[in-house]
Amino acid sequence: MKNKVTTAKEAVKNIKDGATIMVGGFMACGTPEILIDALVEKNVRDLTIICNDAGVPGRGVGKLLSNGQIKTLIASHVGLNPEVAQRMNTEKAEDKLECILIPQGTLAEKIRAGGAGLGGFLTPTGVGTIVAEGKQVINIHGREYLLEEPIRAEFALIRGSVTDTFGNTIYNGTTQTFNPMMATAADTVIVGACQVVEVGALDPNHVRTSGIFVDAVVGGEEPWQI
């Protein structure tokens, strides 16, 4: 099998200004910090970031936000990072952040639908609220549903607890978060792994992301992020 292990710098070399990137994690738990750091160093700009949240100051996608690299943030919860509100309300056009909030379950299902090749799904979540603005409402048996479209990205940055050299990945505990579904919904998938092992070392019953979805593996992710 192909050995996909590389450096963080090499893994993100094809990420350009204006790229759309999914980032795994939940309040930075399960976020690949080593890949975020590589993006900060590369200093690509005008990014669209799809993530459960905005991280926290100094962690997760919060690093990209502080460095002024995010143009649009698509997320569910941003309350732990005050910089989101600051950038949304700034009068400086160059620092302005577009923040698109999506209910967490809806965001997860939009990503799953994108990875599964579905055309969309129906959900009652958001009916009658600002979430419904601009969306088709469908009535089924007297109940209204929103038609939510799938979402995909050019790149997905995910974090693995143990990954083999082909990209088969295991997640420990809550670090799993959005990582497995994001791995199916992007054109290029990069894993930041705490531990890299040889092919055959993992129990197939424990693998949550198959290496067929993974394009690059970067070791050196901090294991203290459980």
Disulfide bonds with the S-S distance in Angstrom:
none
